[in-house]
Amino acid sequence: MIPEGRLLVAGGHSSQTGARPENQDFVGIYTASELERMRRGMIAVVADGVGGGIGGDHRGGRIAAELAVREAIDGFYCQPDTIGVAAAVQRVMAPFNRWLCAMGRSDTMAHAATTFTACVLKGRKGHVLHVGDSRAWHFRDGRLTLLTEDHTRSHPDQRHILYRALGIEERLRLDHHEIALAEHDRILLTSDGVHGTLSARRIEKLLGARNSAEADAMAIVDAALAGGSQDNASAVVLDVVSLPGVGHDSVAGDIDKLPILPPPETGGSVDGFKLDRLLSDGRYTRLFRAVDSVSGQVVVVKFPKPALLSEGGAKLAFMREILVGSRISSPFVGGAIPVPQDRQSQLYGVQPYYEGQTLEQRLGSQVSLEEGLAIAVRLTRAVAALHKLDIIHRDIKPDNVILTQDGGLKLVDLGVARLPRIDEFAENEIPGTPSYLAPEMFTGNRGDQQTDMFALGVTLWRLFAGRYPYGEIEPFTRPRFRKPDMPSVHRTQLPAWLDAVLMRSVSIEPEERYGDAIELLRALEGGAAVARVKQNFVPLIERNPARFWQMVSLMLLAALIAALAMR
């Protein structure tokens, strides 16, 4: 079984002399240790040497290519992992390029130069660094895409002449192309002895054979030589076997590049998403039901409102939803749909569309005890799934709970969730609905498991008792929390055990609430058998003050009548 959460790549290569007297190509793959892959990634390079030395000896090109590959691999892993991949490769190859330019002016390596195409796989991204006319290709779902541009003259008779390569210009200019990786992707690096003979369609077919990376690299080179290639032929194939989980750095980097534009209107189209119906127009975001013209899938597209949310706050919110949606696997928590980086032109988020209604809409009419318990159990399971990953939702409320048509439930709107080791919002930008905020949040707590438990408890109060335990709280007010009436005061058919569960769920003091969502789940599923064991006796004056004073009044009236009769 392949371990999860790790970058695993299978690499293979082939380099043949062909019709030339010697092989001036050089290739290298360094898969790296697990720690090196995690910190810096893995690297593969193809270089095609050109030029020569005294007496027509062309070994200078071979030396340039081999040294370029070795320098790239050795030097890359000596760079600090705090700088980006492109900067690390540039830092290594720029001094080498200056040295090669100097050597090219000597008799020993006169005019020696080399193409250079490197691919670094790090995290969930591939980075191609390139100069010359070697090529890098991306193969996914049966389709081959060229990632690089040849630095050769455009005239048909001069396409073999390089105007950029290592050793040609004193100042090194490396092209950098970045791609989002997916499992089962293939990356191909080729020298011009391969792609100068084989068409892209032919290469695509050879990669589609899906043999081992080594076997397919050899098959590509053999096909080029059999097709009449008069040059050295080299190929490197990298198969992406598994990828690490979506991480903060990669998502934050992608989102940071996206502009925040005013939200569109119904009927518009953004990046192929046709917005056919407005679902919600809230304070900070606007949501549309949309059809993805690429996949045909019905989705929800959420746009920020830049006038009401800072750029930093908006990007943090959307980053959180992508991270949570990619990390969590629960039938009760809404997911996220990643959009390819080269497709997305502005900041928005895409989520699955769940046909149904919100819990807030369902509360327009009374919910039976049986249905209410089923909803409560599913919602508590959703919260437990988040807390298991140290994710704090921070905005649990009926508006953020979707009851699907098939009887399921989805807890959504994770844009304000608190995630471990992720930047926090500015203090004035932490959203939340006042009526669901725990008392400690009014004194500086920024959200933890116990504040989520309180918000869940308020939601369950509304589900079973039809009201807020502490009343509806207006924004920008500081409420005074006093012990509420028992829920059964407002809905008399509630059993005593559920009374106890709901009262404990919204306790003013955090330590008096349920320790976690699993403990609350046991109480809801176990009913009286579990809840009664842990509940203390609650006097009638606390459970139902009105009934208590009615009974006291009746007793006093009876005593008064008895006293009058005795006189």
N, C-alpha and C positions, 0 to 999 in steps of 0.2 A: 504494500500500500504506500502511495506517495505521501510523504509528510506534508501537512498543510502549513501555509504561512511561510514558505521558503521559495526562493528563486532557484529553479532547477532547469538546466539547459543541456541538451545533448548536442555536441558539435562534431562535425566531420569535415575533412578537407581533401583536396586533390590538386596537385600541381605537376604538369607534364611539360617536357621540353618541346615536343612537337617537331615541326620542320626546322626550327632554329638549331644552330650548333651547340648552344648552351641555354640553360634556363635562367633568365634574368628576373623572373617572378620570385616573390618570397611571401609565404603566408604564415600566420601564427594564430593560435587560439590559446587563451589562458583562462581556464574555467574558474580558478581561484578557490581558496578554502571557503567554507560556509561563512566564517566571520568576515573575510574579505569581500565576498559577494554581498553580504548584508551592508557593509560600510561603504564599499566603492563600486561593487558590481563586477561583471566579467567582461573581458575584451577580446575581440577578434580583429585581425588586420590583414589586408591584402595590399601588397606594393608591387609595382611593375617598373623595374629599373630601365633607364635609357642612358645613352652616352657611352663613353669609353675612355681609352688611355692611349699610350704610346703604341705606334705601329698597328693601329686598327684593332687593338685589344679592347674588347667591350666589357671586360670584367668589372669596370667601374660602376656600371649600371646595376649589376648584381650586388656588388658591395653596398651601394646606396640603398637598394631595396631591403637587403637583409638587416643592415644597421637601423633603418627606419622602423622596421617591425620590432626588433629587439629593444630599441630605445623607447618606443611607445609602450610596450608591455612592462618593461622594467621601471620606467620613470613614472607611469601612471599610478602604480601602487605606492610610490614614495610621496605622492602629493597628499596634503591634508584633506580629510573628507568633508571639511567645512566649506570648500569651494565647489562650484558646480562641475559637472562632467566636462563640458566644453572648455571651461577655463583651465581645468587640470590638463587636458590633452594639449591645449595651446601652450601652456607653460612648459610642457615637456618638449614639444616639437619645434617651437620657435628657435631655441638655441641650436638644435640639431640642423635646422634649415639654414641658419647663418653659417654654421661650420661647413655644410655641404656646398653652399655657394662659394665659400672660400676655396674648398678643395676642387671645385669645378674649374677654377682658374689655374690649376696646377697641371703639369704633364701627366702625373700619375692617374688622376681621375678627370681628365679633361671633359668638360661639359656633362659630367655625370649628374643625373637627376632621377627622381622616381615619383611615380604616382603614389597616393596614400589614401586608402579608404578604410576607416576603422569603425567598428560598431561596439558600443558599450551598452550592455544591458544592466540596468540598475533599478531595483524596486519593480515597478510596473511600467517602466518606460524604456524605450530604446533610443540611443543617441548615435547618430551617424556623423562622423567628422571626416571631411573629404576635400581632396584637391587632386586634380588630374583627370584621367579618363577611365580609371577603374570605376566600378559601379556597385551600388547597394540596392537591393530589392526587398520588398515586403510581400510575402505570400500569405493570404488569409482567405478561407472559404472558397478555394479554387481560383482566386484572382490574384494576379501578379501586378505589383505597383512599383515603378521605378522611383527611387528616393533621391537620386543624385543627378547632377548636371555635368556633362563632359566639359572640361576646360580646354577645348580645342578650337582651332580656327573654323569659321563657318563655311569657307569656300570648299566645294566638293573635292578639289584636288589637294586641299591642305588640312583635311580633317585628322590626319595623323600627327599634325604639329601641335604640341602643347604650348599654351601661353601661360598656364599656371601649373606648378607642381613643386615638390620639395627640391630645392637647389636651383630654381629658375629665378625667383624673386627674393630679394634680401628680406623683405617683410612678408611673413607668412600669413596668408589669408585662407583659413579653413572654413568651408561651408559647414553649417551645423543644422541638421534636420532631426527633429524630435518626434517620436511616435508613441502612442499609447499601445501597450502590449496586451494581448489576450492569449490564454492558453491555446496551444496547438498552432500558434503562429510559426512561420518559418522566415528567417532572415537569410538572404543570399548575398555574398560578396563575390564579384567576378572581375578578372582582368579582361582587357579588350580582346585577348585571344579567344575568349568564350563568346561574349556578346557581339563581337565583330562578325561572327559567323552564324550564331544561332539567333533566331528571332525571339521576341518576347513570348510569342504564342508557343514556340517550341520549348522554351525554358519553363513556361508555366505548366505544360504537359508533363515534363520530366519531374518537376517538383510535386505535381499531383499524384505521382506514383506512391508517395508516402512510404518509401522504404526507410532504412536508417539514414541518419544525416550523412554518415560516411559513404554509404552505398550510392546515395543520390548525388553527392558531390562528385564522385568518380564517374557516374553515369553522365553527368552534364559535361565534364571535361572530355570524356571519350566521344560523346556526340559531337562536340566542337571539332575535335581532331578528325573524326570520320567525315565531318561536313566540309573539310578542306581548309581548316584554319592554318595559316602560315606563320603563326606566332606562338609563343608559349601560352599555355592555357591553364588557368587556376580558378578554383571555386571553393568557397567556404559556405557550409550550410549550418545554421543554428536552429535547433528545434526547441521552442519554449514548451517545457513539460509542465511546470507549475509556477505559479506566481505568489508572492506574498500578499497578505490582505491589503486592501486599500488603506493607505496611510495619510496622515495629516499633511506631510510635506508635499506629496504629489498633488493632492486635491487642492491645497492652498495655492500651489504654484499655478495650476490651471485656472482657477477662479480669479486669481489676481490679475490675469491678463484680460479679463472680460470687462467691457464697459457697462455701466448701469444706465439704461435708457428709460424714458417714460414708458409705462406699461401700455400695450396696444389695446385696441378695441375688438369687440366681437366681430367675427367675419374676416379678420386679418390672417396673415400667415407669417410665421417666423421660423426660418431655417427648416422649412418643410413641415412644420406643425400647423395644421389648419384649425384655427380657433373657432369652434362652432357654437359654444354656449358659455356664458358667464356663470360660474358657480358661486363665487364669493368675491366681494369687493371690500376687503377689510381695511383696517387702519394702516397696516404696513405692507400688505401684499394684495395682489389681484390674481384670482385663480380662474382658469378656463378649462372646460372640457375640450379636448382637441383630438384630431386624428393625425397620426404620424404617417406622412405620405410615403416614407421609406419602407416601414414595416407593415403599415395598415392597422396598427394597434391603436385602440382608443386609450388615451392617457389624460392626465391632468398636468397642465403647465402653470407654474407659479412664477409671477413676476414681482420684483420688489418695487416699492414706491420711493424713488430717490428723494422726493421732497420731504418725506417724513422720517426716513431712516438714513443714518450716515452711511457713507460708502463702506467704511470698515465694518459697521454693524451688519449691513446687508450681506457682505461677503462672508462674514462669520456665520450668519444664520444659514445661508445656502450650503456652506461647507459642512456644517453640522448635519444637515439632512442627508447629504451624500454619504458622509462617513457612517452615520448610524444605519442608513438603508443598506449599505454594503456589508456592514459587520454583523448585523443581527439576523437571525433566522428564526422567526416565530410566526405562526399562523395568525397571531393576534396583533402584530405590529405592522404598520404600513411600510412599504419598501420604497426604493428610489431606482430610477432608470438612468444609467450613465449615458451621456451624450458624447460622441466622439469629439475630441478637441478640435479637429479640423472642420467640424460641422457647426459648432456653436459660435455665434457672432456677438452675443450679449449675455448678460447675467440672467439666468432663469433656472428653475429646477423642474425636472420631469418625474412624475410618479405614476404608478398604475392607477387606473380609474376603477373605483369600486362602486358598483350599482347598489343603491340602497338609500338610507336616510341617516342623518346624524342622531345621536341619542337626544340631543336638545329638541329636535323635531318630534321624536317619539314621545318625549315627556309632555307633549301637548295634550295627551290623554293618559289616564291612569294605567300604570303597568301592573299586571297581576304579580302576585308574590312568586309564582313559579317562573314566569318569564324574567322577573327582576333578578332572581337568584342566578339564573343562567347567564344573564348579562354581567352580573357582578363577578362571577367566577372567571369569565373570559377576560374581563377588563383587569382583574387582579393578576391573572396569568401574564398579560401583556406587560404590566408594570414589573412583575418578577423577572421577566426576560430581559428588560432593560437594566434593572438593578444588578443582575448577575454579571453584566459587563461594565459595571460602575458608571452607567449612563443615567443621569437624572433628567426626567422629562421637563419639569418645572412649569408645565401649563396643562395639567390634566384637568379636563372639564368636559361636560357633555357635548359641546361644540366640536371637540377634537376626537370624538368617538364615532365611528361609522358602523352602523348595523347593516350588514350586507343582506341582499335578498335571499341568499342561501342559508341564512341563519347564523352567519359568522360575525366576527367583530374585528375592527381594525382601529388601533390607537394611532393617530396621525399627528401631523404638525410638530416635527421634531427640530424645528429651526432654532429654538431657544434652549435645547437640551444642554446639560452640562456634561462634558466629556473629560476623562482624565487626560492631563497634559496638553489640553487645547486652550488657546488664548480665550480670555473672558471678555464679555461685552463691557462697554463703559457702563458705569453704575446706573446712569439715567436711561439706559437702553435695554435693561433686562425686562422684557415684557412679562406679563402674568396678569391674571384676572383677580382683582382684589378680593372678591368673595371666596376665592379658593386658596388664598395665601395663608400659610400658617402664621400664628402669632409671632414667632421668632423672626419671620422675614420682615416684619415691620421694624425690627431693631437691628437689622444689618445682615442676617443670615442670607446668603446668596443662593441657597438651594442645596438640599441633601436628601438622602433617602427618607428621612422623617418628614420633611416638608412635602415630598411627593405622597407619602402615606396620608398626610392631612388632606391634601387636595383630592386624593382618591376617596377618603372618607366623606368629604363634602359632596362629591359626585354621587356616592351611594346614598347619602341622606336625601338628595333630590330624587333619586330613583325610587326609594321606598317610602319616604315621608312626604315627598312633594314640595319640600321647602329647604331653605338654607338653615343650618343649625344655629348660626349667629346672625341671621338676617342678611339681606343683600347689602354689600359694602360698596359705597361710592368711591370712584377713583380719587386719589389725592387726599383721602381721609385716613385718620389713624383710629381704627375701631377700638372699643373697649370690650374685651372678651369676658363674658360671664358664663357660668355653667348653663347649658341650654336645657329646655324641657326634653323629656324622653320622646323619641320619635313616635311612640304609640299614642301620645297625646293627640297627635295630628292624624294618625291612621290607626285606629283601635285594633284592627285585625292583625297587626304585627305581633309575632310571637316574642316572648320575653327574651329568648336567647339572642334574637336579632336586635332587639332594643340594646342589649348589652354590647353586642359587636359594634353597632353604629356609634354608641356613646364613647366607647374606647377609641374608635377610629379618629374622632375629632377632639381628643383630649387637648386641653390648652397646653399642658406640659408635654414635651416630646417624649420623655421617658415613660409616660403613662400610656402611650399609643402602642400598637403592635410593633414588635421589634423589626419585622420586615414583612414583605408581601407574602412570603410563604406561610408565615404564622397566620396572617389574615385569611389566606386561602384555605388553610386547614379549618379555621373557624366557620367559614362560609360553607364549605363542603361537608363538614361534620355536623353542622347544626347544633341542636340541643345537646347531643352527646359530647361534643367538644367544648362548646361555649360555656355550658353550665359549670364545667369543672373549674374554669378559670375566672368566672365572674363572682364578685363579692355580692353580699346581700345589699340591695339598694332600697332604702326606705321609701314608703309610699309618698311622703312629702316631696321626695326628689323625683320619683318616677312620674307622679301625677299630682302636682300641688293643688289643682282645683278640686279633684276628687277628695284629697285629704281634708281640705277645709270644709267641703260639703259634709263629710262624715263627722267632723268635729262639731259643725253647727247643728247637725241632727242630734248628736249626743247631748249637746248643751240644751237644745230645745226639749228633748225628752227629760232631761234632769229638771228643767224648769217646770215642765208640766207635772212631773212627779212631786216636786216640792209644793206646788200650789195645791195639788190634790191632798197632800198630807195635812196642810193647814186647814 
